Amino acid sequence: MNTQKQKTPFPIVRKYLIGDSTYIVQATVKKHATEDAVCKVRRLILNDLKKERIKQ
């Protein structure tokens, strides 16, 4: 009989300062994730840069 409680992972919060922008990233681990945190942050930053280029 398994009496262990399932642990809920606590989110990991990191603050990144890149250029003049500050990014606050809250990460949790999911079993079926398709990308890791590094890939996601990179994608978010690239999307943000694309939006800035369109505005100009």
C-alpha positions as CSV (number, residue, x, y, z in Angstrom):
1,M,0.0,0.0,0.0
2,N,1.4,3.4,-1.1
3,T,0.8,6.0,1.7
4,Q,3.0,8.7,0.3
5,K,1.3,11.9,-0.6
6,Q,1.9,13.3,-4.1
7,K,4.0,16.4,-3.9
8,T,2.8,19.4,-5.8
9,P,5.8,21.1,-7.3
10,F,6.3,24.7,-6.2
11,P,6.9,27.2,-8.9
12,I,10.4,28.5,-9.5
13,V,10.4,32.2,-10.0
14,R,13.4,33.9,-11.7
15,K,14.0,37.5,-12.8
16,Y,16.0,38.2,-15.9
17,L,17.2,41.6,-17.0
18,I,18.0,41.7,-20.7
19,G,18.8,45.0,-22.1
20,D,16.2,47.5,-20.9
21,S,13.6,44.8,-20.3
22,T,12.9,42.8,-17.1
23,Y,11.4,39.3,-17.5
24,I,9.9,37.5,-14.5
25,V,9.6,33.8,-15.2
26,Q,7.5,31.4,-13.1
27,A,8.2,27.8,-14.0
28,T,6.6,24.6,-12.9
29,V,7.4,21.1,-14.2
30,K,4.7,19.3,-16.2
31,K,4.9,15.6,-17.1
32,H,4.0,16.2,-20.8
33,A,5.8,19.4,-21.5
34,T,7.0,19.9,-25.1
35,E,9.7,22.5,-24.4
36,D,12.0,23.4,-21.5
37,A,12.3,26.7,-19.7
38,V,15.2,27.9,-21.8
39,C,13.4,27.3,-25.1
40,K,10.3,29.0,-23.8
41,V,12.1,32.1,-22.5
42,R,14.0,32.3,-25.8
43,R,10.7,32.0,-27.8
44,L,9.1,34.7,-25.6
45,I,12.0,37.1,-26.1
46,L,12.1,36.6,-29.9
47,N,8.4,37.1,-30.1
48,D,8.7,40.3,-28.1
49,L,11.5,41.6,-30.4
50,K,9.4,40.8,-33.5
51,K,6.5,42.9,-32.0
52,E,9.0,45.8,-31.4
53,R,10.2,45.7,-35.0
54,I,6.7,45.8,-36.4
55,K,5.9,48.9,-34.3
56,Q,8.8,50.8,-35.8
